[in-house]
Amino acid sequence: MPDATTTPSDRASPRHFPLALVVTAGLAGMLFAVTIVLWVHYGSAVFYEMLLTGIAACF
């Protein structure tokens, strides 16, 4: 029986994520962080009114 040898291709390679996925996740994380900061700064009632005003301005 031959000796078991490992080749570089046998080793588990680190998982590589597509660049688009990394960028999208980063943008979503930043949007979430900005949302939390605005919520803390303005309070829930004012922040809610700002969201409604922004959505109304789009239509």
C-alpha positions in Angstrom: 0.0 0.0 0.0 1.5 3.4 -1.0 2.2 6.1 1.5 -0.6 8.6 1.8 0.6 12.0 0.7 -1.2 15.2 0.6 -1.1 17.7 -2.2 -2.0 21.4 -1.9 -5.3 20.7 -3.6 -6.2 18.2 -0.9 -6.1 20.8 1.8 -9.3 22.7 2.7 -9.1 26.1 1.1 -10.5 29.1 2.8 -13.9 30.1 1.6 -13.9 33.1 -0.7 -17.0 35.2 -0.8 -17.8 37.1 -4.0 -17.0 40.8 -4.0 -20.6 41.8 -4.6 -21.7 39.8 -1.6 -19.1 41.5 0.7 -20.0 45.0 -0.6 -23.7 44.4 -0.2 -23.3 43.1 3.3 -21.1 46.1 4.2 -23.6 48.5 2.8 -26.5 46.8 4.7 -24.4 46.9 7.9 -23.7 50.6 7.5 -27.3 51.4 6.8 -28.3 49.5 9.9 -25.7 51.4 12.0 -26.9 54.8 10.6 -30.5 53.8 11.5 -29.5 53.0 15.1 -27.5 56.2 15.5 -30.4 58.3 14.1 -32.9 56.4 16.3 -30.8 57.1 19.4 -30.1 60.7 18.5 -33.7 61.8 17.5 -35.8 59.4 19.5 -38.4 57.0 18.1 -41.2 59.4 17.5 -39.1 62.0 15.6 -37.3 59.2 13.7 -40.6 57.7 12.6 -41.8 61.0 11.4 -38.6 61.5 9.4 -39.1 58.1 7.7 -42.7 58.9 6.8 -41.7 62.3 5.4 -38.9 60.7 3.4 -41.1 58.0 2.0 -43.8 60.6 1.1 -41.2 62.8 -0.7 -40.5 59.8 -3.0 -44.1 59.7 -4.3 
